[in-house]
Amino acid sequence: MGGFGATDVVVAGGGMAGLCAAIAALEAGARVLLVEKGTRLGGSMALSGGIVWTFEDRRSLHAWIPDGDATLKDLV
């Protein structure tokens, strides 16, 4: 692999999900290769200033998303 050596896990994309997957694999002892097509890591999170949007309260979430798994919505 062009000097990269053996790789156990290849992560496609350096957005937040890819970075989290790479960290989880590293913590489990895997040799990880993360591939990002862009010029920076972080995906859209890098553009948000680190702010994660969510609902103000449980009632607002259920009003916006009336269907679905209530238990999962409560976790949000």
N, C-alpha and C positions, 0 to 999 in steps of 0.2 A: 504494500500500500504506500508506495512512494516515501518510505522512511518513517511512516507512522507506526510500524510494527503491528502486532496482533491487536485486534479489536474484538471485544465481546458484544458490544452494543453500539449500533449506529443510530443517532437521533437526528431526524430530518426536521430542521427548523429550530431557530434560536429564540422563538417567542417564549412567553412565560411557561407554557405547557412543556415545551421542549427543554427549557432550562431546568424545570422541576424534574422531568424524567431523567435528564442527565445526572442531576445531583442524586436522585434516588438510586440510580444504577451505580454511581461512584460509591455511595455509602454502603451498597451491598457488595462492593469489592470488584465490580466489573471495570474493564478497560473500555472507556467511552470515547467515541468520535462523534462530535456534534457538527453538523453541516448546516450552514446558513447561507442562503442565496443573496441576502442583502449585505449592506456595509456596516450594520450595527446589530447588536443583540437586544432582546427585550420585546420585539414585536410592537404591538399597539400600546403595551404598558409603558414603553419608553416615551410615547407621545402623551400619555395621560398625566405625567408628573407623579406617578406612583399612586394615584387615587383609584380605588376600586369602588365602582358605583354599586349600590344596592338599594333596596327599598327602605323607607324610613321606619316602617313598622309592619307587623304581620298583616294587618287589615289592608294596607296599601298593596302589598304583594298579592293577596287573594283577590283584590279588586282588579288588578292589572292582568292576572293570570288565574282566571276562575277554575280552569280545569287542571288536571294533573294530580300528582301524588302529594297529598297534604303534608305528609311527614317530611318529604324532601323539601317542600317549600318552606316549612318551618325551620329547616336547617339554614336556609339562606338568611 
